[in-house]
Amino acid sequence: MLRITELKLPLDHSQALLNEAIRHRLAISNDELIGFTIFRQGVDARKQQAINLIYTLDVETTNEPSILTRLQDDPFISITPDTTYRFVAQSSGNWHERPIVIGTGPCGLFAGLILAQMGFKPLILERGKSVRERTKDTFGLWRNRVLNPESNVQFGEGGAGTFSDGKLYTQIKDPHHYGRKVLTELVKAGAPEEILHVSKPHIGTFRLVSMVEHIRATIESLGGEIRFQSRVDELIIDNGQVTGVTLSDGEMISSRHVVLAVGHSARDTFNMLYERGVYIEAKAFSIGFRIEHPQALIDACRYGSHAGHPKLGAADYKLVHHCRNGRTVYSFCMCPGGTVVAATSEIGHVVTNGMSQYSRNERNANSGIVVGITPEDYPGHSLAGIALQRHLEAHAFELGGGTYQAPGQLVGDFLNNKPSSALGSVQPSYTPGVQLGDLATALPNYAIDAIREALPAFDKKIKGFTMNDALLTGVETRTSSPVRIKRNAFYQSINTQGLYPAGEGAGYAGGILSAAVDGIKVAEAVALAMIGGQ
Ligand SMILES: Cc1cc2nc3c(=O)[nH]c(=O)nc-3n(C[C@H](O)[C@H](O)[C@H](O)COP(=O)(O)OP(=O)(O)OC[C@H]3O[C@@H](n4cnc5c(N)ncnc54)[C@H](O)[C@@H]3O)c2cc1C
């Protein structure tokens, strides 16, 4: 197969035009073209009057070698890479101890799935409930302002990405095409096939629930086991080697291979690891607010007269501004046609995040507007970033009136440094409710100053971004892990053998796809170590 990249065609092109463009690019006749598949399809909306679709195509022809020789200097034509996933090991099934995976987020689920597919029958331990039970608890906070600290947006089957936009793109380097393996497994689990070829695939919350159940069933059918409401409270370490874990009910389970895929909100687990002497260091993350605009404003600004075109869907954006005070402000986890969600896992805290359904047809667009911060902003202790997150989240809870409402302010008022007292045209989507007031004390001064500088700069890119009635809610603190649990070339902790820190919580991923990819890498490391008798 031949791969053609960067093939641009107008938004409303016909199938015939696509065929013709392929033949033209390869300079071949109709008879020489056997067929093609779309590997990737993206949108180039830089010029509103001429929005294009950009294709990467895999083309089958009758005379591949001669085309390749003829077009060897064309940078946009090559041999299609082999993206088939191959297992690094296959278990003989002769183990007296199973590998343990802690957490069923994308990282833990994919580590568990790959181990199961290789025959290692993992035991997967999850502190929260199964996904349907968890959904009820999550709605408990969103609708009734009742938080279950063990079953919520962060904790439970599927991990943090279950109630999300389900965006599935990442900027990680992926020379071994692990991302393709993830997407292929997700399609088997019920994701729409288009995620295999659109450039910015997303799934939406509703489908994610049944997909997570499907992956669980696959793991179980291969001999793996998943236990819910099984929080790991202790790591048993003997002479620098992990030998097992203790659950919250006191049960001890032996294993010399433990994958730690606990996500960025397992603060008690990080504390336990720190106390046990596992090497942890503070890591940079970001803090800020969520912003909501009418989706129609974003669509009109990005797509002009093409806004609403069925091939385009709800428009997204990605914004960055480097501030005079040295800070960088950027948009984070943008959710077109979505809702702002209550994302705390701790009593007496308020945290915002965003999600959407597959259709992305809610009236507001939302995204985090966040400021990068580093350990220099929270010096002294490996877990100091967690202390800062807690402080900001508890303060947001107070500002919101102490009932899980989010504190909010209109963008116009925020920029003019005056408290808000009434909503304008943008109705908040955050369902526990919004308490309007003044967000100036919700973040450190340097972050407030940076956001005040960045918003007008963003307005230059998206006209109307600083519309008076756009709404800020806060606080956005769980943008990534505030710690890194360092690991060596064998994916094990640098001072605790047999512990495999993985995924977002350990500082090795920043989203669903990258966490799942990390899960595959770590599963391979576990398999090779078990086969090698370590
Ligand atoms: C509302 C929201 C929307 C998001 N939207 C997107 C998006 O659209 N696209 C995207 O790429 N990313 C999104 N993210 C981020 C994404 O969800 C995370 O990057 C990803 O889930 C990280 O995967 P993980 O497996 O490393 O950790 P997690 O998904 O956080 O999973 C960790 C799991 O470990 C469990 N656990 C924790 N401690 C213990 C313990 N001691 N014992 C047993 N189990 C434990 C938790 O209950 C949890 O299930 C979103 C996040 C949120 C909260």
The ligand as an SDF file (V2000), in Angstrom:
LIG
                    3D

 53 58  0  0  0  0  0  0  0  0999 V2000
  -14.3140   15.6770   33.5940 C   0  0  0  0  0  0  0  0  0  0  0  0
  -13.0780   15.2400   32.8690 C   0  0  0  0  0  0  0  0  0  0  0  0
  -13.0210   15.3480   31.4880 C   0  0  0  0  0  0  0  0  0  0  0  0
  -11.9030   14.9130   30.7840 C   0  0  0  0  0  0  0  0  0  0  0  0
  -11.9150   14.9780   29.4210 N   0  0  0  0  0  0  0  0  0  0  0  0
  -10.9050   14.4080   28.7220 C   0  0  0  0  0  0  0  0  0  0  0  0
  -10.9730   14.2870   27.3150 C   0  0  0  0  0  0  0  0  0  0  0  0
  -11.9560   14.6640   26.6720 O   0  0  0  0  0  0  0  0  0  0  0  0
   -9.9090   13.7350   26.6690 N   0  0  0  0  0  0  0  0  0  0  0  0
   -8.7950   13.3010   27.3310 C   0  0  0  0  0  0  0  0  0  0  0  0
   -7.8600   12.8050   26.6980 O   0  0  0  0  0  0  0  0  0  0  0  0
   -8.7140   13.4020   28.6780 N   0  0  0  0  0  0  0  0  0  0  0  0
   -9.7430   13.9160   29.3830 C   0  0  0  0  0  0  0  0  0  0  0  0
   -9.6710   13.9770   30.7480 N   0  0  0  0  0  0  0  0  0  0  0  0
   -8.4400   13.5090   31.3960 C   0  0  0  0  0  0  0  0  0  0  0  0
   -8.4100   11.9830   31.4020 C   0  0  0  0  0  0  0  0  0  0  0  0
   -9.6030   11.5230   31.9430 O   0  0  0  0  0  0  0  0  0  0  0  0
   -7.2230   11.4700   32.1830 C   0  0  0  0  0  0  0  0  0  0  0  0
   -6.0520   11.9820   31.5860 O   0  0  0  0  0  0  0  0  0  0  0  0
   -7.1530    9.9560   32.1710 C   0  0  0  0  0  0  0  0  0  0  0  0
   -8.3450    9.3920   32.6700 O   0  0  0  0  0  0  0  0  0  0  0  0
   -5.9880    9.4680   33.0250 C   0  0  0  0  0  0  0  0  0  0  0  0
   -6.0010    8.0770   33.0140 O   0  0  0  0  0  0  0  0  0  0  0  0
   -5.3430    7.2130   34.1770 P   0  0  0  0  0  0  0  0  0  0  0  0
   -5.7480    5.8150   33.8990 O   0  0  0  0  0  0  0  0  0  0  0  0
   -3.9050    7.5290   34.2620 O   0  0  0  0  0  0  0  0  0  0  0  0
   -6.0170    7.7160   35.5360 O   0  0  0  0  0  0  0  0  0  0  0  0
   -7.5430    7.8160   35.9520 P   0  0  0  0  0  0  0  0  0  0  0  0
   -8.4130    7.8260   34.7740 O   0  0  0  0  0  0  0  0  0  0  0  0
   -7.6300    8.9470   36.8940 O   0  0  0  0  0  0  0  0  0  0  0  0
   -7.8330    6.4550   36.7100 O   0  0  0  0  0  0  0  0  0  0  0  0
   -7.3050    6.1570   37.9670 C   0  0  0  0  0  0  0  0  0  0  0  0
   -8.1740    5.1030   38.6380 C   0  0  0  0  0  0  0  0  0  0  0  0
   -7.4870    4.6210   39.8020 O   0  0  0  0  0  0  0  0  0  0  0  0
   -8.4310    4.4460   40.8490 C   0  0  0  0  0  0  0  0  0  0  0  0
   -7.7020    4.5320   42.1210 N   0  0  0  0  0  0  0  0  0  0  0  0
   -7.0990    5.6240   42.6480 C   0  0  0  0  0  0  0  0  0  0  0  0
   -6.4950    5.3030   43.8140 N   0  0  0  0  0  0  0  0  0  0  0  0
   -6.7110    3.9930   44.0170 C   0  0  0  0  0  0  0  0  0  0  0  0
   -6.3480    3.1070   45.0470 C   0  0  0  0  0  0  0  0  0  0  0  0
   -5.6100    3.4930   46.0960 N   0  0  0  0  0  0  0  0  0  0  0  0
   -6.7830    1.8040   44.9810 N   0  0  0  0  0  0  0  0  0  0  0  0
   -7.5420    1.3850   43.9200 C   0  0  0  0  0  0  0  0  0  0  0  0
   -7.9240    2.2060   42.9160 N   0  0  0  0  0  0  0  0  0  0  0  0
   -7.4900    3.4900   42.9550 C   0  0  0  0  0  0  0  0  0  0  0  0
   -9.4190    5.5690   40.6300 C   0  0  0  0  0  0  0  0  0  0  0  0
  -10.6550    5.2850   41.2440 O   0  0  0  0  0  0  0  0  0  0  0  0
   -9.5030    5.6450   39.1120 C   0  0  0  0  0  0  0  0  0  0  0  0
  -10.5410    4.8410   38.6160 O   0  0  0  0  0  0  0  0  0  0  0  0
  -10.7810   14.3970   31.4840 C   0  0  0  0  0  0  0  0  0  0  0  0
  -10.8210   14.3100   32.8810 C   0  0  0  0  0  0  0  0  0  0  0  0
  -11.9540   14.7120   33.5700 C   0  0  0  0  0  0  0  0  0  0  0  0
  -11.9810   14.6030   35.0650 C   0  0  0  0  0  0  0  0  0  0  0  0
  1  2  1  0
  2  3  1  0
  2 52  2  0
  3  4  2  0
  4  5  1  0
  4 50  1  0
  5  6  2  0
  6  7  1  0
  6 13  1  0
  7  8  2  0
  7  9  1  0
  9 10  1  0
 10 11  2  0
 10 12  1  0
 12 13  2  0
 13 14  1  0
 14 15  1  0
 14 50  1  0
 15 16  1  0
 16 17  1  0
 16 18  1  0
 18 19  1  0
 18 20  1  0
 20 21  1  0
 20 22  1  0
 22 23  1  0
 23 24  1  0
 24 25  2  0
 24 26  1  0
 24 27  1  0
 27 28  1  0
 28 29  2  0
 28 30  1  0
 28 31  1  0
 31 32  1  0
 32 33  1  0
 33 34  1  0
 33 48  1  0
 34 35  1  0
 35 36  1  0
 35 46  1  0
 36 37  1  0
 36 45  1  0
 37 38  2  0
 38 39  1  0
 39 40  1  0
 39 45  2  0
 40 41  1  0
 40 42  2  0
 42 43  1  0
 43 44  2  0
 44 45  1  0
 46 47  1  0
 46 48  1  0
 48 49  1  0
 50 51  2  0
 51 52  1  0
 52 53  1  0
M  END
$$$$
